[in-house]
Amino acid sequence: MAGPGPGPGPGDIHDGGGRGGQKTGGERRPRTMAEAADKHQLYMQAVQQPRKEVRNLEAIYRTLSTRYPSPASHLPGDDDSVPARRRHATVLREDFCGTAALCAEWVRTHPSPDRCAYGVDIDPEVIRYGRERVLGDGNGDGSRVRLVCGNVLDVGSANANRSGRGSDTHDIPRADIIAAFNFSVCYFEQRRDLVRYLRHSLGNLGEFGLFFCDMFGGAEATQSLITRTCDHGSFRYMFRQHSFDITSNTVHLSLSFKMKDGSVLNDCFTYKFRVYSLCELREAMLEAGFDHVSIWISVRETSDSEDEEAGGDADDDDVGDGDDGDGDDDDNVKSKVEESRRPSDGFSAFTEQRAAMAMPDAFNAYVVGIRLPRAAHAQAAAE
């Protein structure tokens, strides 16, 4: 996911400690910027963009909750011209949360005590970092965020329906939205594991709930030896796509950071991902039990060079409110939700794709699994 999120500027990137410089001729040399850098802060600034992610979640939730109104939205005798009352998403669950930047932004945007977030990650280091550095001192909203160190396949709500092996509930309630961002579903290299995770997520959504995952793709996604860089002032972010295996659809990626003084955090983060097609994700969600699947795509419209210059965070007025229609539009009409994540990326607005589409060079997508209340599901099936 491209683009810096809110937080410290480039000059504030440090870890407050870390390794000291090595001795040379009996003297301790100054630490390089790479030795002093905080890799998690670099990642959040270069890769994540939680402010826009939250706006995307809210806009798509508004659009889809209006399309599938609650059965109680209209009572007998109501004027059919009166719009159905909108649901409001209050509980977010962020799976594979890392440092929980999305959780922090979710509660920051609304002061309501009902607005809360739960982050789940298996890595104790990033959970500890999130608690201390992202949700710690000075963040008054941190009390509405709870982080759980555990396997996303095991952590669930106490009243979720489960089959098979037991789960560690951690007293997490059902969520209005579950988000698995930063291409986290790509960790599931086997389809059966993906479907199991999706089924588990479905059981942990509320009566009306949305499961979001993001995906990248396009013709470039299957290429090898691709390097892209982006200048962030005090450091340069380097993305490398090392290889792609056409027999398994797996890709090897790495993220590196070159600091202003020339020192480098090389291959600071490495990944082996299975690149699922949008069709594969849709079919897996339906197999897992979701009632509908909605796909939102942002296509790269301009060719970007390997020496791409980074832009700042877009203003709030760059974001549209979404399509609040009832879903009866012609299938060739796309519902605009949100502007490109960063102007310099050259990506178009995210739009709901409801018609056939040719393969672009590169795209980002949200694949959204929809859980409907049982009465609403029966009504939608009848229509």
N, C-alpha and C positions, 0 to 999 in steps of 0.2 A: 504494500500500500504506500503510495508515494506521498511525500509532503510533510513538512514539519508541523507538529501540533503545538498548542499553546504551552508556554513554559519558559525556562531560562533561555536567554539569548546565547549566541555562540561564545561570547566572552565568559559565560558562567559555567562552561563545561569543565568539571573537575571532579575528582573523587575524594578530595580532602585528605588524601593519604596515599596509600599504594606504595609501589616500589621506589626506592631511592635510586639516584644515579650511581653508576659503578665508579669505583675509585680508579683514577688514572694518575700514576706517578705520586701516590700518596695523598692525592686530593680527590674529594668527591665532586664529580661533575654535576651540573644541574640536570634535573630530570628533563627528558624530552616531553613534548606535549602528549605524545602517545602513551608514555609511561604514567603521566598524570591524569589521563583522560578517564572518564566514567563511560564505559561502553554502553551501559543501559541508557544514559542520557543521550549519547550519540544516536543510538537506535531510535529513541523516541522522537528526536528532532529530525532525523533524516527520513524515517520510514513511516511513522504514524502521524495521523491527523485526526485526533479524537473529536475536535470541535465539529468538523464537518461530518464525521461518522455519526455523531449523535443527531445532527440535523437530518441526515439521511434516514436513520432509524425512525425518527418521529414522523417525517414526511411520508414515508412508505407505510407506516402504521396507520396514519390518518387516511391515506388513500384506500388501503385494503379493508380497514374497519368500516369505512363508509360503503364500500362495495358489498360487503357481507354484514349487514346490520344485525344487531341483536334481535332475536325474536320478540323481546319486550320493548323494542324501540317504538312500536306503534300499538296502541291499545284500541279496542273496538270503539268506533266512532271518531277516531282521530282523522284530521284532515290529511289526506295522502300527500298534499303538496308541502307539508311541513317536513323538513329534512329529518332523517333519523338522528337520534342523539349519538354523538360520537363517544366511543370508548377512549379512555386515556391510559396510556402505558405508564405504569409507575415502577414496576419491578423488572430490573434488568439482570440477567445472568450472563456474565462474560466467561465463556470457556476458553481454555488456553490463554488466560488473561495476562500472563507475563507480569509486568510491573503495574498492571491495572489502571493504565492511563484512561481507558474508555470508561471504567467504573467511576473514576474520579470526575471526569467531565460530565457523566450522566447526572450525578447528584449536584454538581456545581451549577448546572443550568437552571435548576428549579429548587426553591427553598422549602417546598412542601415536605413535611416529615414522612409522608407516605412514599416519597420518591426515594428509592433505595436500590442498591446494587450488590451483587454477589459475584466475586471473581474466583475462578477455580483454575489451579495450575499444579502440575505434578512436581515442579522444581522448587524446592524450599528456598533457594537463593533468591529467585526473583520475587517470591511471595514476601520474604523478609524485606527485600528492597522496596517493594510496593508499600508495605506498611510503614517503613521508616522514612522513605524519601518522597514518595508520591502522596501518601495519605497521612503522613506524620505531622509533626509540629507545624503550626501555622495554617493547617488546612482544617477549618472548622466543619467542613462537610464530611470529613472522614468517618464520623460516627455513623453515617448512613451507608457505609460500605463495609462489607465483611469479606475477607479473603480466606479461602480454604485451600490448604495444600493437600491435593489428592488427585486421583485419576478421574478424568471427566466421565469415564464409563461407569464409575462407581458412586460418584457423588450425586445425590438426588433429593427430591422432596420426600418428607416422611410419609405422605399419603399417595405417592405415585404408584401406579400399577406396575409390577415388575414380574418378570419370569426368569427362571434360571438362577444364577448365583446371586447371593445377597449383595446389598449395597450399603455403603456408609452414608447415612442421610445427612449428617451435620445440620439438621434442622433447617435446611434451605427450603423456602416456600416455592410453590409453583411460580414461574415467571411469566410476565406478559411478553417479554422478548428474550430469546437466547441468541447470543451473537458468538460466532466462531470465526474471528477475522484473522487477518494476516495469513490467509491461505492455509489455515490450520487443518482443514479437512484433508489436505494433501498428505498429512502424516499417515493417514490410513491407506497403506499401499494395497491392501486386499479389500475388495468390494464388500465382502461379508462383514468386515470390521466397520466399514463405513455405514452399512445399513444398520448394524447393531447400535452404533452411536446415534444415528438419526432416530431410531426407535426409542432409545433411552431419552433423547432430547424431547421427543413428542410427549412422552409420559411425564415430563417435568414442566410442561407449559400449562398455563391457565386454561379456562374454558374457551376463551378466544386467545390464541397465542401465535406468535410468529417466530420461526427459526431462521436466522440469517447466517449464510456463509458467503464468503467472497471467493472469487476464482479469477485467474488470469488465463489468457489464451490468445489465439491468433496464429498466423503463419510463423511468426518469430518464436513462438513458444516451443517449437520442435527443433530449433536450431542449436548448434553447439558453438562454443568459443565466442560468446557475445559479452562485451563489456560496455557498461554505461556508467557515466560519472555525473555528479551533480555538485556544484560548488555551494557550500553553506558558509562561506566567509572564513571562519577559523579552521575549517576542515573541508575535505572533499570526500563525498560519499561515493563508493565504487561498488557497483553491482556486477557480478560475473555469473554467466550461465555457462558452466564448464562442459556439460555433455547432456545429451538426450538419448535415451534408449527406446527405440521404437517398438521393441518386443514387450515392454512393460509400461510404457508411457511414464517413465520416471526420469526426473531431471535433477542434476546436481548443481546447486547454487551456492554462492558465498557473498558475504557483505564485508567490505573492508573500509577503513577510514584513513585517509592521508591528512595529517595535520599541517598547519600552516608553516611549521618549522621543518617540514620534510619528513618527519618521523611517521611511521605507518603502523596501524593495527591491522595486520594482514589476516584475511579470512577469520575475522572476529566472530562471525556467525556463519555456520555452514548448515545446509539443508539437503536432504534427499526427499523430493516430493513426487507423488504421483499426480500427474496433470489429468484431472477428470474433464471430460467434455460437459457442456451444459446439459446435453441430452442425458448423459449418464447420471448426473446429479439429480435431474428431475425424476428420472425413473427410480432411482434409489429412494428418494423422498416419498414417492407414491407407494413404493413397496413397503416402506417403513410405516405407512399408515396416515401420512398427511392427506388432508382433503383436497388441497389444491397447491400448485406451485406457481410462483410468479418470478419472472426473470427480468432484471434491470441491467442494462448494458451501457458502458461508456467506451466509445471507440476512439482510438488515437487518430486525430484528423490531420495532423501535420507531422512531417518527418522530423524526428529529433536527433540531434547529433550526439556523439559520444562525449562531448564536452558541454553538456547542457547546463545552463545557468539556473540557479534556484530562484523561485519567486517567493514572496511573502505570503502570509495567510490572507486569504480573500476576506473581504468585508462581509458582514452578516447579510447585507442586502443582495449578495450574489446568489442566494439560495431561494428557489421557488417554493411555494406551499404545496406543490403536488397537484395531482388531478383528483378533485374531490367528487367526481361524477359517480354514477351508480354502476359503472362497468358495462353499460350497454352500448358504448361507442363501437364503431367499426373496428375490426381487428387490425386494420392497417394503421390506425391512429395510435401513436405512442404517447404515453403519459409522462410528461417531463417532471422530474423530481428535484434535480440538484445540478448545480454547475460543476464543472471539472474540479477535481480536488486541488489543483494548483494550476494557474494560468499557463505557466511555462511547460507543463507536461504535454500540452497539445491534445488533451483528451476532451471529448465532447461531454455534454450533459448526460447524466444517467437518465435513461428512458426505459419504460417498460416495453419489452419486446414481445409483441403478440402476433407477429407474422414471420414468414420465412426471411432469412437474412444470410447474405453471402459472408464468407470468411474474411475478416479484415486482417491487416498486418498485426495488430495488437489490440487487445481490449481488456478491460476490467469488468467484472460483473458481480452483482448480488443475486444469489439464488435463494428465494424465500419460500420456506415451507409454511403452509397455513393450516392451523388447527381451528376448526369451527366448532361452536356449540352443537350438540347433537341435533337440536331442533332446527338450527340454521342449516346444518349439513343436509338434513332431510328435505328442507325447502329448496336448497340450491340444486340437489339431485333431481327433484321433481321438475324444476325449471329447465 
